[in-house]
Amino acid sequence: MFLVGLLSAPGLAQEVDTPLDLASIHRKQIAELYEFSSWPKGEPRAGLANDLALPGWTSVDLQAVDGLLTRRFKRTETETEVVSFVVESHVAQSPRAAHQDLLGWLSSLQSPQKRPALRELGPTIGDVGYFSRSGAGPRALAWIAFVRGNVAVRILAFDARQEPDLNLRGIAREIDQALLATATLPRGIKLPLPVVRKLASERDEVVAGERVRLELEITDPHKGTPHLRWMLEGPGRGYVERGKDGELYLYTTAPGPMELKLEVTGSMGTTTRASVGLKVLKD
């Protein structure tokens, strides 16, 4: 009762921090706790391959949302669909920006207790990194997060209780070695991004329930296969799918104007966007 009355008092209302203010304050406190300003900045890298290959493991899917790539891995030698760990990565524009990714992960932890530095586990992985134990066993880890150059990586055990001996550090080491094997970029040089040379629909207007062919031309800077993520905005509705003829089609389901958006993640994790508008007419 006292708290409600206090917060609703007219003279005090403007002094109450907004959620955004509180989040900013918390992030600043975490930055001070981890001595963020002293984190070393490594050489920028070309990125991390979407089809990340880890010996003994098979990637079961790849998701990309706003530049954050998520890969789930299961053991190769067993006939199982059980996921053992998840790898998240973001190829940032600069080492400083990648540091912000790592700081964001640390700020999202429920406990404010400082996590140990990754160097405590042995030979250095990344330019800067941290880890957390899971409590499932004496050597079981819940996650490892690190930055190498301009690439932020987080590896999370899917269920440490089921696999308390999962060698998360060894996995992190393999990923770091993959990063070290990629080309370095001169500081100040922009990352090579995929280029959407053409995104167009065969027609500007289509009746709801019909499909329309999409024309798409993409150049990947590393001559690999990019990952596509389609999004729709507006009253008009539909979905994108590849037809039996191998062509891309927009299948419309509801009338109204729409903007079809495309997020392209290049084969080394860099991202670009494009969009096209069209009108879906009533049946």
JOZILIN-V88554 format. One record per residue. RES is the residue in three letters. PHI is phi in whole degrees, 0 to 359 (none if undefined). OMEGA is omega as a letter, one per 40 degrees, with the letter a starting at -180 (999 if undefined). Layout:
BEGIN
res->[RES,RES]
phi->[PHI,PHI]
omega->[OMEGA,OMEGA]
END
This chain:
BEGIN
res->[MET,PHE,LEU,VAL,GLY,LEU,LEU,SER,ALA,PRO,GLY,LEU,ALA,GLN,GLU,VAL,ASP,THR,PRO,LEU,ASP,LEU,ALA,SER,ILE,HIS,ARG,LYS,GLN,ILE,ALA,GLU,LEU,TYR,GLU,PHE,SER,SER,TRP,PRO,LYS,GLY,GLU,PRO,ARG,ALA,GLY,LEU,ALA,ASN,ASP,LEU,ALA,LEU,PRO,GLY,TRP,THR,SER,VAL,ASP,LEU,GLN,ALA,VAL,ASP,GLY,LEU,LEU,THR,ARG,ARG,PHE,LYS,ARG,THR,GLU,THR,GLU,THR,GLU,VAL,VAL,SER,PHE,VAL,VAL,GLU,SER,HIS,VAL,ALA,GLN,SER,PRO,ARG,ALA,ALA,HIS,GLN,ASP,LEU,LEU,GLY,TRP,LEU,SER,SER,LEU,GLN,SER,PRO,GLN,LYS,ARG,PRO,ALA,LEU,ARG,GLU,LEU,GLY,PRO,THR,ILE,GLY,ASP,VAL,GLY,TYR,PHE,SER,ARG,SER,GLY,ALA,GLY,PRO,ARG,ALA,LEU,ALA,TRP,ILE,ALA,PHE,VAL,ARG,GLY,ASN,VAL,ALA,VAL,ARG,ILE,LEU,ALA,PHE,ASP,ALA,ARG,GLN,GLU,PRO,ASP,LEU,ASN,LEU,ARG,GLY,ILE,ALA,ARG,GLU,ILE,ASP,GLN,ALA,LEU,LEU,ALA,THR,ALA,THR,LEU,PRO,ARG,GLY,ILE,LYS,LEU,PRO,LEU,PRO,VAL,VAL,ARG,LYS,LEU,ALA,SER,GLU,ARG,ASP,GLU,VAL,VAL,ALA,GLY,GLU,ARG,VAL,ARG,LEU,GLU,LEU,GLU,ILE,THR,ASP,PRO,HIS,LYS,GLY,THR,PRO,HIS,LEU,ARG,TRP,MET,LEU,GLU,GLY,PRO,GLY,ARG,GLY,TYR,VAL,GLU,ARG,GLY,LYS,ASP,GLY,GLU,LEU,TYR,LEU,TYR,THR,THR,ALA,PRO,GLY,PRO,MET,GLU,LEU,LYS,LEU,GLU,VAL,THR,GLY,SER,MET,GLY,THR,THR,THR,ARG,ALA,SER,VAL,GLY,LEU,LYS,VAL,LEU,LYS,ASP]
phi->[none,297,294,297,297,293,290,267,294,304,288,250,302,287,270,282,293,285,306,295,298,297,295,294,297,298,298,295,295,294,300,291,299,265,53,307,294,262,297,288,253,274,291,300,243,292,138,231,301,302,272,306,258,237,305,87,230,236,281,264,193,222,236,224,225,53,88,270,262,235,235,254,235,234,292,284,280,250,276,214,255,289,277,263,204,236,245,251,210,219,269,272,286,205,303,299,294,294,300,296,298,297,298,298,297,294,290,277,293,291,267,281,298,291,275,290,290,297,296,292,271,135,309,301,239,75,281,207,191,217,213,220,278,263,86,279,183,299,243,287,248,274,199,226,226,207,235,236,64,254,245,260,227,227,245,239,293,289,207,297,290,280,228,294,263,301,275,295,294,298,294,299,296,298,294,297,296,296,293,296,278,276,292,273,242,301,300,92,277,291,297,289,253,295,241,272,281,203,220,210,258,298,225,277,232,210,277,306,103,271,246,227,285,256,255,224,230,231,249,268,297,249,59,253,258,282,262,249,231,261,222,237,229,118,299,296,233,169,206,254,209,275,280,297,276,88,275,272,228,262,264,273,232,212,284,126,294,214,242,268,251,230,253,253,253,296,296,249,95,278,231,217,224,207,206,213,255,203,244,256,272,293,300]
omega->[a,a,i,i,a,a,a,i,a,a,a,a,a,a,a,a,i,i,i,i,a,i,i,i,i,a,i,i,i,i,i,a,a,i,a,a,a,a,a,i,i,i,i,a,a,i,i,a,i,i,a,a,i,a,i,a,i,i,a,i,i,i,i,i,i,i,i,i,i,i,i,a,i,a,a,a,a,i,a,i,a,i,i,a,a,i,i,i,i,i,a,a,a,i,i,i,i,i,i,i,i,i,i,i,i,a,a,a,a,a,i,a,a,i,a,i,a,a,i,a,i,a,a,i,a,i,i,a,a,i,i,i,a,a,i,a,a,a,a,i,i,a,i,i,a,i,i,a,a,a,i,a,i,i,a,i,a,i,a,i,i,a,a,a,i,a,a,i,i,i,i,i,i,a,i,i,i,i,i,a,i,a,i,a,i,i,a,i,a,i,i,a,i,a,i,a,i,i,a,i,a,i,i,i,a,i,i,a,i,i,i,a,i,i,a,i,a,i,i,a,a,i,i,i,a,i,a,i,a,i,i,i,i,i,i,a,i,i,a,i,i,a,i,i,i,a,i,i,i,i,a,a,a,a,i,i,i,i,i,a,a,i,a,i,a,a,i,i,i,a,i,a,i,i,i,i,i,a,i,a,i,i,999]
END
